[in-house]
Amino acid sequence: MRDIALWTSEVLDITAFAVILFAVAISTAAFVVRVAQSGFLANYRDYRANLGRGILIGLEILIAADILKSVVVDPTLQGIAVLGGIVLIRTFLSISLDVEINGHWPWETTRLAREAQVPEQLGPT
């Protein structure tokens, strides 16, 4: 079981690297094409958002790989503590990227969607 978990975590590490690299390549190619059509400033924000989404997916895969390594391969107290630190750092990065992409905190999504559906009242009723 330990060998399978170690092998799987390595595959996940490589997959995360490939996902991030692929996201950078695709986002950059799309950005270059769009810049040629409609200019730099019109497409810059979308480019950053696309890059951020690719990095977010890669970070999630890396967290899964770290969980396998720490819990199955090295289930010591020190290994779990290292996992906790890694997850905290990557979670902070994920939240930061999410705010950068969407322009608001992740937990505000439901409230903002609800407010967009309910028309504003035009004075007292």
C-alpha positions, 0 to 999 in steps of 0.5 A: 500500500505504501508503494502504491501511495508513493507512486500515486503521489509522484504521479500527482506531482507530475500531473500538477506540474503538467497542468500548470505548464499547460495552463500557462501555455494555453492562456499565453497563446490565447492572450497573444491571439486576442492581443493581436485582435483587440489590444493588450489592456482589453485582454490583460485581466482575462489572461491573469484570470486564466493563469490563476485558474490553471495554477489553482487546479495545479495547487489542488492536485499538489495538496492531494499528493502531499496528503498521500505522502504525509498520511500514507507514506510518512504517518509521523507527527512531524510528517503531519505537521509538515502537511498542515503547514503545506496545506495552510500555505497552499490554501492561502495561495488558493484564496489569494488567487481566487480573490484576484480572479473574481474580485471578491472573497470566496464566501461572498459568492452566494450573497453576490449571486443572491443580490444580483437576482433580487432587484433593488427596491426604489424607496420605502414601501 
